[in-house]
Amino acid sequence: MKYPALLLLSWVTVGVVGCQSTSLTSTSLTKPSDQHPDCVQTYRAEQDYFPEKVTIQYAQGFEVDYHKHYKVISVKNPWRNAAQTFQYVLVQCGTPTPDGFDPAQVVQVPVRRVVMLSTTHLGHLEKLKLLDTLVGMSNPKLVYSKTVQEKLQQNQVLAVGSNASLNIETVLDLAPDLVTTYGTGNPKNDAHPKLLEAGLPVAINAEYMESSPLGKAEWMKFTALFFNQENIANQQFELIAQRYQSIAAIAQKAQRKPTVLTGFSSSGTWYQPGGKSYVAQLIKDAGGVYLGGNNGDRGSTPMSFEAVYERALNAQVWINGSQTWQQLSDIAKADERYQKIPAFQAGQVFNNNARVNQFGGNDYWQSGVMSPDQVLADLVKILHPELLGNHQLFYYRALK
């Protein structure tokens, strides 16, 4: 799709609506707008415009370097086996844009209007109390959040398509200050090349590449950087981390450690999370022994039914099966061999589909990403019900 050069130029030079720069040099200042009081009115070179800074403890996929009036984010591992990194230059609105950067890297902050192309990013806005900035969303039927669903119904948030079917015209009409997306390394499926071609400000969020639950949740700080909400992000994440560590400490007191099987076979392929994956970390922190944890892989590996089935015959607990499984009889119908798994015979099968909307949108993959403490509490309740007597399963449920 081709766009007029003038249109492309306008999207390169516009940051926050109303804060427009006539050129991208260190000698020009963006023009502050009365509508956006966060824009700097009088620039002072010696002033630190970001007194609150994020500290990254668990996330390994991004880092940030602060300068007095701009900050540089580096996304180091955007997708599996990626050979490139992405860098974003966040310039305080009303201050000079630094030299030496591609204009496509520059985003003026704080952003006011955002389009999100993954439901997993919504939890960031909810925690940061920034849902009012959301103007566009991909896969709206899969959104579990009632607040976002109401905004969609009232046309306060518009559907923009996704990946190969992304509607660039709709995104342009929304005039976002930022579009968040994710990458796979496949240009046929990834949205960011199309967004960049249209001159739209885009940032790749790679939280799904993290190997720990707290690492995934800490990407809330990545989102917060674009809104200058570092202080709130630090506070919210600290609460999450404290609760998670407290629950993990309780689980480590358990004398027994049940063996745990994850996943299911689809068309003869059974994907198994690696021994260094966030799933393996959750099971370990919940006081279990992950049966697929004898390797150093961070992602999932496709395996044959027979290969996984051999280890499954030692499983005392089975989690994260097919989302369509509502009861044990569904598992038996899928493949009669499942019935020989000890966890199935003992009725110790738990699925993470307790919160699913009518279109299949699963809250486990939405608010659950930002609530690893709640997910961990569910797993501790499953593996060691005596340790968290008052806890009620939230994301998980037992299949009967």
C-alpha positions in Angstrom: 0.0 0.0 0.0 1.4 3.4 -1.0 1.0 6.7 0.9 1.7 10.2 -0.3 5.0 11.5 0.7 3.4 14.4 2.5 1.4 12.0 4.6 4.5 10.0 5.5 6.4 13.2 6.5 3.6 14.4 8.7 3.6 11.1 10.7 7.4 11.2 11.1 7.4 14.7 12.5 4.3 14.6 14.8 4.7 13.3 18.3 2.1 14.0 20.9 -0.9 15.6 19.2 -0.4 19.3 19.4 3.3 19.0 20.0 4.7 19.2 16.5 8.3 19.7 15.5 9.2 21.4 12.2 12.5 19.5 12.0 14.3 16.8 13.8 17.4 18.6 15.0 18.8 19.5 18.4 18.3 23.2 17.7 14.5 22.9 17.2 11.9 22.7 20.0 8.5 21.1 19.8 5.7 23.6 20.2 3.8 23.1 23.4 0.0 23.0 23.3 -2.5 24.3 25.8 -4.3 21.0 25.5 -1.3 19.1 26.8 0.1 20.7 30.0 2.8 18.0 30.2 4.6 19.5 27.3 7.6 21.6 28.4 6.8 25.3 28.1 10.4 26.6 28.6 13.2 24.2 27.9 16.2 24.2 30.3 19.2 22.1 29.2 20.4 21.4 32.7 17.0 20.1 34.0 16.3 16.4 34.4 12.8 15.9 33.0 12.6 12.3 34.2 13.2 12.5 38.0 11.3 9.1 38.4 13.2 6.2 36.7 12.3 2.6 36.3 14.6 -0.1 37.8 14.5 -3.4 35.9 14.9 -6.5 38.1 13.7 -9.5 36.2 13.0 -8.7 32.6 15.9 -9.5 30.3 14.4 -8.4 26.9 14.7 -4.6 27.3 16.7 -1.9 28.9 16.5 1.9 29.1 19.1 4.6 29.2 18.1 8.0 30.7 19.2 11.3 29.5 18.0 14.7 30.8 15.2 15.2 28.3 15.0 11.9 26.4 15.3 8.2 27.2 16.4 5.4 24.9 14.8 1.9 25.1 16.5 -1.1 23.6 14.5 -4.2 22.9 17.2 -6.9 22.8 15.3 -10.1 22.0 12.2 -9.2 20.0 11.5 -12.8 18.8 13.1 -16.2 18.9 16.5 -16.3 17.3 16.2 -12.6 16.3 19.3 -11.2 14.7 18.3 -7.6 15.4 17.4 -5.2 18.2 15.0 -2.3 18.2 15.6 1.1 19.7 13.1 3.8 20.6 14.0 7.4 21.5 11.4 8.9 23.8 11.7 12.7 23.8 9.9 14.8 26.4 7.3 16.9 24.5 8.5 20.5 24.1 12.2 19.7 24.2 14.8 19.2 21.4 14.9 16.0 19.5 18.5 14.7 19.7 20.7 14.2 16.6 21.9 10.8 15.4 18.6 8.9 15.4 16.3 7.7 12.6 13.1 9.7 12.8 11.2 6.5 12.8 12.7 5.7 16.2 11.5 8.9 17.8 8.3 9.0 19.9 7.4 12.1 21.9 6.2 11.5 25.4 4.0 11.3 27.2 1.8 9.7 24.6 -1.9 10.4 24.7 -3.5 8.0 22.2 -2.4 4.4 21.8 -3.4 1.5 19.6 -2.6 -2.0 20.9 -2.2 -5.0 18.6 -2.1 -7.6 21.4 -4.6 -8.3 24.2 -1.6 -9.2 26.5 -0.7 -5.5 26.5 -4.0 -4.4 28.0 -3.1 -5.5 31.5 -0.4 -2.8 31.4 -2.9 0.0 30.8 -5.2 -1.4 33.5 -2.5 -1.5 36.1 -1.3 2.0 35.2 -4.9 3.3 35.1 -4.4 4.5 31.5 -7.2 2.7 29.7 -8.6 6.1 28.7 -5.7 6.4 26.3 -6.7 3.3 24.3 -8.2 4.2 21.0 -7.7 1.1 18.9 -7.5 -2.7 19.4 -6.9 -5.8 17.5 -9.0 -9.0 17.9 -11.7 -7.1 20.0 -13.8 -10.2 20.4 -11.0 -11.9 22.3 -10.8 -9.0 24.8 -12.0 -10.3 28.2 -11.9 -7.0 30.1 -15.4 -5.7 30.7 -14.2 -2.1 30.7 -12.5 -2.4 27.3 -15.5 -4.3 25.9 -17.8 -1.4 27.0 -15.4 1.1 25.3 -15.5 -1.1 22.1 -19.3 -1.2 22.2 -19.5 2.6 22.6 -16.9 3.1 19.8 -14.5 4.7 22.2 -12.1 2.0 21.1 -12.1 0.8 17.4 -11.2 -2.5 15.9 -8.2 -2.2 13.6 -7.6 -5.8 12.4 -4.5 -7.7 13.1 -1.3 -8.9 11.5 -1.8 -9.6 7.8 -5.4 -8.1 8.0 -4.3 -4.9 9.8 -6.4 -1.9 8.5 -3.8 0.8 8.1 -6.3 3.4 7.1 -8.3 2.9 10.3 -5.1 3.2 12.4 -4.1 6.4 10.5 -7.6 7.9 11.1 -7.2 7.3 14.8 -4.0 9.4 14.8 -2.3 7.4 17.6 0.8 8.7 19.3 1.9 5.1 19.6 1.1 1.6 18.3 2.3 -1.3 20.4 2.7 -4.7 18.6 4.8 -7.8 18.8 7.2 -9.5 16.3 7.7 -13.1 15.1 10.4 -12.5 12.5 8.0 -13.4 9.7 7.4 -10.3 7.5 4.2 -11.8 6.1 2.6 -11.9 9.5 4.3 -9.1 11.4 2.5 -5.7 11.5 5.4 -3.4 12.4 6.9 -3.2 8.8 3.5 -2.0 7.5 3.1 0.5 10.3 6.6 1.9 9.7 5.9 2.2 6.0 2.9 4.3 6.8 5.0 6.5 9.1 3.2 5.4 12.2 5.0 5.5 15.6 5.4 1.8 16.6 7.0 -0.1 19.4 7.6 -3.9 19.7 6.7 -5.4 23.0 8.5 -8.7 23.5 7.2 -9.7 26.9 6.2 -13.1 25.6 9.9 -13.9 25.1 10.7 -13.7 28.9 11.5 -16.8 30.7 10.1 -15.9 34.1 6.6 -14.9 35.3 8.0 -11.7 37.0 10.0 -10.9 33.9 6.9 -11.0 31.7 5.0 -8.8 34.2 7.8 -6.3 34.4 7.2 -5.3 30.8 4.5 -3.0 32.4 7.5 -0.7 32.9 8.2 -0.8 29.2 4.7 0.6 28.5 5.0 3.1 31.4 8.1 4.7 29.8 6.0 6.0 27.0 3.5 7.6 29.4 6.1 9.0 31.9 4.5 6.8 34.5 7.7 5.2 35.9 6.7 5.9 39.5 3.4 4.1 39.3 4.9 1.2 37.4 7.6 0.8 40.0 5.1 0.8 42.8 2.7 -1.6 41.1 5.4 -4.1 40.1 6.9 -4.0 43.6 3.6 -5.1 45.0 3.3 -7.9 42.5 6.8 -9.1 43.1 6.4 -9.1 46.9 3.2 -11.1 46.7 4.7 -13.6 44.3 7.8 -14.1 46.4 5.7 -14.5 49.6 3.6 -17.2 48.0 6.6 -19.0 46.6 8.2 -19.0 50.0 5.1 -20.7 51.4 5.2 -23.3 48.6 8.8 -24.2 49.3 7.8 -25.4 52.8 5.9 -28.4 51.3 7.5 -31.8 52.0 6.2 -33.4 48.8 6.7 -32.1 45.3 4.1 -33.5 42.9 5.2 -34.3 39.3 3.4 -32.0 36.8 2.5 -32.5 33.1 1.6 -29.6 30.8 -0.1 -29.1 27.5 -1.8 -31.5 25.1 -1.4 -33.1 21.7 -2.8 -31.3 18.6 -2.6 -33.2 15.3 0.1 -35.4 16.7 2.3 -32.6 18.0 2.6 -31.9 21.7 4.4 -28.6 22.5 6.4 -28.7 25.7 7.7 -25.6 27.5 11.5 -25.7 28.0 13.2 -26.2 31.4 14.0 -22.5 31.5 10.6 -21.3 30.4 8.2 -19.2 32.6 5.9 -22.2 32.8 8.7 -24.3 34.3 9.5 -21.5 36.7 5.9 -21.2 37.9 5.8 -25.0 38.6 9.0 -24.9 40.5 8.0 -21.9 42.5 4.7 -23.6 43.3 6.5 -26.6 44.8 6.1 -29.0 41.9 8.5 -31.0 39.6 8.0 -30.2 35.9 8.3 -33.4 33.9 9.7 -31.5 30.9 12.3 -29.6 32.7 15.5 -31.4 31.8 16.7 -29.0 29.2 17.8 -25.3 29.1 15.2 -24.2 26.5 13.3 -21.0 27.2 10.6 -21.5 24.5 8.4 -24.5 23.7 9.5 -27.5 21.7 7.2 -29.5 19.4 7.3 -33.2 20.3 5.6 -36.3 19.3 2.6 -37.7 21.3 4.6 -40.8 22.1 7.7 -38.9 23.4 5.6 -36.8 25.8 3.3 -39.7 26.7 6.2 -41.7 28.1 6.9 -39.0 30.7 3.1 -38.3 31.1 2.8 -41.8 32.7 4.6 -40.4 35.7 2.4 -37.3 36.1 0.5 -36.7 39.3 -1.0 -33.4 38.2 -1.9 -32.3 34.7 -2.4 -28.6 33.8 -2.9 -26.3 30.8 -4.7 -28.7 28.5 -6.9 -27.7 25.5 -9.0 -24.7 26.1 -12.0 -26.6 24.7 -11.7 -29.2 27.5 -14.5 -28.5 29.9 -14.6 -31.9 31.7 -12.7 -35.2 31.9 -14.9 -36.8 29.3 -13.7 -34.3 26.7 -10.1 -35.5 27.3 -11.2 -39.1 26.9 -12.9 -38.3 23.6 -9.8 -36.5 22.3 -7.6 -39.6 22.7 -8.3 -42.7 24.7 -4.6 -43.0 25.6 -5.0 -39.9 27.8 -7.0 -42.1 30.2 -3.9 -44.0 31.3 -2.2 -40.9 32.6 -2.2 -41.1 36.4 -3.3 -37.5 36.8 -6.4 -38.3 34.7 -7.2 -41.4 36.7 -6.8 -39.5 40.0 -8.9 -36.5 38.8 -6.0 -34.2 39.1 -6.5 -32.3 35.9 -6.7 -28.5 36.0 -7.2 -26.2 33.1 -6.4 -22.5 32.9 -9.8 -21.6 31.2 -11.8 -20.5 34.2 -12.2 -17.0 32.7 -13.1 -17.3 29.0 -15.6 -15.1 27.1 -18.1 -16.4 24.5 -15.6 -15.9 21.7 -12.7 -17.8 23.4 -10.9 -14.8 24.8 -9.0 -16.2 27.8 -8.2 -13.8 30.7 -5.3 -16.1 31.7 -3.4 -14.6 28.7 -4.6 -11.1 29.5 -4.8 -10.0 33.1 -3.0 -13.2 34.0 0.2 -11.9 32.4 0.1 -9.0 34.9 -0.9 -11.2 37.8 1.8 -13.9 38.2 1.2 -13.8 41.9 -2.5 -14.8 41.4 -1.5 -17.5 38.9 1.1 -18.8 41.3 -1.4 -18.9 44.1 -3.7 -21.0 41.9 -0.9 -23.5 41.3 0.1 -23.7 44.9 -3.6 -24.4 45.7 -3.6 -27.2 43.1 -0.3 -28.8 44.2 -0.5 -28.1 47.9 -4.1 -27.3 48.9 -3.3 -27.4 52.6 -0.9 -24.5 52.3 -3.4 -21.9 51.0 -6.6 -22.9 52.7 -8.6 -19.7 52.0 -7.5 -19.3 48.4 -10.2 -19.9 45.7 -9.0 -20.8 42.2 -9.2 -17.8 39.9 -7.6 -18.6 36.5 -7.7 -22.4 36.9 -10.5 -24.9 37.5 -10.6 -28.6 38.2 -12.0 -30.8 35.4 -14.6 -33.2 36.7 
